[in-house]
Amino acid sequence: MRKDNQLLVITHLSQLITLVTGFGSLLLPLVLWLTQKEKVYQMDTHGKNIINFQLSLIVYCLICIPLILLFGLGLLGFVILGVISVVFPIVNAIRASRGEAPTYPLSLNFIS
């Protein structure tokens, strides 16, 4: 196994592809994780955290949809999720460049 912090940073930042294309925040990190988890040191840990975070965002977005009818709380939820989905991949990319473990808030554990 090789240590490749640059690829870990790219994997975290690949979640931001949605800002450009409108989709792919789950697909691109999933492909990078599945193809590199046996080759790059700590890719398995980082990849699982990213996939869990992206799946959690999908679940929270689905929860926000009916909450729109309840005093517009769903709209506030979408704004908060949007900020979180941009800020934390950048923060964790910086952590990955330093060799630190990623931490994503409100992340449910789908893949352990």
C-alpha positions in Angstrom: 0.0 0.0 0.0 1.2 3.5 -0.8 0.5 6.7 1.1 -1.2 9.2 -1.2 -2.6 12.2 0.6 -3.2 14.0 -2.7 -5.6 11.3 -3.8 -7.4 11.5 -0.4 -7.8 15.2 -0.9 -9.1 14.7 -4.4 -11.6 12.1 -3.1 -12.9 14.6 -0.5 -13.1 17.4 -3.0 -14.8 15.2 -5.6 -18.0 15.6 -3.5 -18.2 19.2 -4.8 -18.7 18.0 -8.4 -22.4 18.6 -7.7 -21.8 22.3 -7.8 -20.6 22.1 -11.4 -22.7 19.3 -12.9 -25.7 19.0 -10.6 -25.0 15.4 -9.7 -22.2 13.0 -8.9 -21.4 13.9 -5.3 -22.0 10.2 -4.3 -21.0 8.5 -7.6 -17.5 10.0 -8.1 -16.2 9.4 -4.5 -17.7 5.9 -4.6 -15.8 5.0 -7.8 -12.6 6.5 -6.4 -13.1 4.6 -3.1 -13.9 1.2 -4.8 -11.0 1.4 -7.2 -8.3 2.6 -4.7 -9.2 1.2 -1.3 -6.8 -1.7 -1.6 -4.0 0.4 -3.1 -3.9 3.6 -1.0 -3.3 3.7 2.7 -6.3 5.0 4.6 -8.5 5.3 1.5 -10.9 2.7 3.0 -11.5 4.8 6.1 -11.8 8.1 4.2 -14.0 6.5 1.5 -16.4 5.0 4.0 -16.7 8.3 5.8 -17.5 10.1 2.6 -20.1 7.6 1.4 -21.8 7.6 4.8 -21.9 11.4 4.7 -23.4 11.5 1.2 -26.0 8.9 2.0 -26.8 10.8 5.2 -27.3 14.0 3.2 -29.7 12.2 0.9 -31.7 10.9 3.9 -31.8 14.3 5.5 -33.0 15.9 2.2 -35.8 13.4 2.0 -36.8 14.3 5.6 -36.8 18.0 4.7 -39.3 17.6 1.8 -42.4 17.0 4.0 -41.1 19.5 6.5 -41.6 22.3 3.9 -45.3 22.1 4.7 -44.6 22.6 8.4 -43.9 26.3 8.6 -41.2 26.1 5.9 -38.8 24.3 8.2 -37.8 22.1 5.3 -36.5 25.1 3.4 -34.3 26.1 6.4 -33.1 22.4 6.5 -32.1 22.5 2.8 -30.1 25.7 3.4 -28.3 24.2 6.3 -27.6 20.9 4.5 -26.3 22.9 1.5 -23.8 24.8 3.7 -22.7 21.6 5.4 -22.3 19.8 2.1 -19.9 22.4 0.8 -18.0 23.3 4.0 -17.2 19.9 5.4 -15.7 18.3 2.3 -13.3 21.3 2.1 -12.4 21.0 5.9 -11.8 17.3 5.6 -9.7 17.7 2.4 -7.5 20.0 4.5 -7.4 17.4 7.3 -6.5 14.7 4.7 -3.6 16.7 3.4 -2.2 16.8 6.9 -2.7 13.1 7.4 -5.6 13.4 9.9 -8.8 11.4 10.0 -11.9 12.9 8.6 -15.0 13.8 10.7 -18.3 14.5 9.2 -21.1 15.8 11.4 -24.6 14.2 11.5 -23.2 11.3 9.5 -25.2 8.1 9.9 -23.2 4.8 9.8 -24.4 2.9 6.7 -21.1 1.4 5.9 -18.8 0.3 8.7 
